[in-house]
């Protein structure tokens, strides 16, 4: 018994020491960031160069760091002050930064460090401009909410029906999640884009249905005899939500719309294809791609690696990811190499379905109204994807497309290059997106 207690105390002490070590590492990196800034201001380029990882020291000359402050001041005026230091982490990357006020502009001084404390990133970039979009508020005078349940037998999913006040029947939007185990609000950090859409649309006289995604509630559990694919991940549950909407007395049965975000946008044409004729009045695709998912995985990972000066280990991981993606494309053919893992660890059924399913070709065959929306700052699904939709559906008169210069993948306003760190900042869905969806439901068009 005593040995058991000693073991537990030793284990607990080890955990605590690990946490303390992590805290010290964080504090050490913050101190390194502050030192790098002081060296930058003092224009001590040699000392800045010495803080780099050995790999970067071999690639970059100390001359690169000399006169950088003078160059910046020639463009934006004299340096005046800097803000307090902050740390942000997203998708395995941690950055340390402060905003630097010059006479005519505010820039952000950004640093990042490897596990050994070597500086692998030092950048001076435009400071992001805070969103001017007002937070969406729940107003019980304008809307009401009640619990509902959607899903196929054996896989009940708790959800929320949001109803405007003032009419007897309303058009309804069914919100379809992106990839991952999302809750009904599609919560990411402090942001809840599906809740924002639901409350914003309610103010414009449109009801919504949103619910917990099946992977959130049941994990990897599947119906007996079924395999993981887009249907079991998402489509089957949307079809059940459509059936529920048709049965609700508050809903206009001829005005049911599906609004899909990210993966939800990819499967929206599939949902329309599988829905009973006349069940849907239209679909809205937000930040969806017509390209193979494996291409996006590689593209996004490459972009994230570019946010720091990638090490040899990171580049090796990217090379492995590319090999897995290329091999995944060959699944079901003699060229497939079963010694290479499938991408993202997903089963063969998932990738076989993706390889067969063509969102763009499916959308071409649809005759119901389609609205395609895209943030121009989105790094996860890009304007290249939007261009493919536009070109591929050029002859389809039932399709309306619109992009937004300031929006990212979560429909948050911002400036400059989008990064995953934006998702850590509370910023509601743009009101223009909500207005455009409502206008499309009412008229089939959107404002330019």
C-alpha positions, 0 to 999 in steps of 0.5 A: 500500500505504501509503495502504491502511494509512493508511486501515485505521488511520484507520478503526480510530482512528475506531471507537476514538474512537466507542467512547471517545465512547460511554463518555464519554457514559455516564459523563456521564449517570451523573454527571447521574443522581448530580447529579439525586439530590443536587438531589432530596435538597437539594430544589432543584426549580428546578435539577432542572427545569433538567436536563429536556429543553426539551420537558419544561421547557415542559410541567412547572412547577418547582413539580412538583419542590418538596417531593418528598422531604418528601412521600416521607418523610411516607409511608415515613419519613426517608431513611437511605441509598442504594445504589451507582449502576447502569445498565441497558439494554433495548430501546433504553432506558437507565436510571440508578438507585440504591435509596434506603432510607427508614425503612419502605420501599426506593424506587428513584430512576430517571433517563434521558436523551436523546442531548443529555443532557437528562433525560427521566425522573425517578421514585421507584418501589418497589424490585423485590423479589428473587425467592425462587425457588431456581435450578434445578440439573442433578442427574445422579442425577435426570436425564440429557441427550443430543443429538437432532435434530428438523426437516423434511428439509433443516432439521435442528435440534440439540436436547436430550432430558432424561430423568428416572431411575428408570422405563422410560417417561415423559411428555414435554413438547415446548417451543415458543419465542416470537417471535425466533431463540431457542436451545433454552433460550430464552435471554434475558440471563442467563435460560434459561426452557426449561432451567429447565422441562426440569430442573424437570420432570425432577425430577417424572418428566417428560421434555422435548424442546427444540431450536434454533428454525429461525430461529436456525439458518437465518435467513430461509431457507425450504423450496423453494416455501414462504413465511414463516408460523407453520407454516414458522416453528414448527409444522412443526418441532413436528410433527417433534418429536412424531414423534420423541417417538413413536419413542423407547423411553423415551417413553410414546407416549400422553403427549406434550404441547406446552408453548408460550410466547408465540408458542409458546402462540399456535400451540399450538392450530394444532399440536394441529389439525394433529397426527395424531389421538391424537398429543397428550395435551394442550397448555399455553399460557403467556403467549399471546394470542388477539388479533391480533399487530399489536395487541400490537406497538402495545401493547407499543411504547406501554408501552415508550415510557411508561417514559420521557417520550416525545419528539415523535420517539418519538410520531411513531414510535408514530404510524407504527407504528399506521398500519402496524398498521392497514394490515397488518390490511387486507392482501388487501383493496381498502383496503390501501395498498401505499405503507405498509410492512408491520409489522415488515418481515415479508412479506405471507405472514406477515401474511395467515396471522396474519389468517386464523388465529384461536387462540381459535376453533381452541382451541374446537374441540379436545377434548384437555386444555388448560392456560392459564397467565398471569403477572399482571405480564406487560406483553407479554401481559396479563391482558386476553389471559387474560380473553379466553381465559377468556371465550372458552373458558368452555363448554369443560370440557377447559380449565383456567386459572391466573394468577400474581400475582407473575410476568412474561412470563419467569415470573420472580417480582417486584413492581410494574410489570414492565419489560424491565429485569427480564429482565437479572436472573438469576431462574429460572422459578417452581417453582409453574409447574413443579409446576402443569404436572407436576400437569396432566400427571398429573391434568388439573388444577392446584392453586388 
